[in-house]
């Protein structure tokens, strides 16, 4: 598939957001859970566009700017085309790809 690497990364991020949302809902952090569900839906939309080979609007981005306790921060990601080059950009103080360690 033409965009298999990008789709794989977006799938990971969507799943992480969905898992985080479920955990946050269980802990009563409903605002954070809603943000994660919105981000997961945005990831899924990007995946569908890539799978159908439909061009994404450029730029496509997800941003978060304030935590539930009112602390301001900036984090986000962008997916788009710039000067003919595909880009996947991340802005964060910490970045991780979570998964089970291999044995």
C-alpha positions, 0 to 999 in steps of 0.5 A: 500500500502506498501509505502503509508506514504513515497509516501504521503510525497513525493507527498506533497513535489512534489506539493510544488515544483510545486507550488513554481515553478509556483510562481517563474516563475510569479515573473521572478525567472526562475533559482529558478523555474527550480530548483523546477521543477527538484526537483518535477520531482525527487520526482515524479520519487521516487513516481513511483518507490515506487508505482511499488515496484521497488528498488530505487538506494541507495542513492537517493538524491536532493541537492541545493547549490546556490541561484539565487543571488549567496549566497551559502547554502546547503539543500537537502534530501535523500531517501535510505536504510542503513543497511536494514533500510529505511531512509528519510533524510532532511538537511536544516536550515528551514523545513516546511510542508505547507498546509491549516490549519484545521478548 
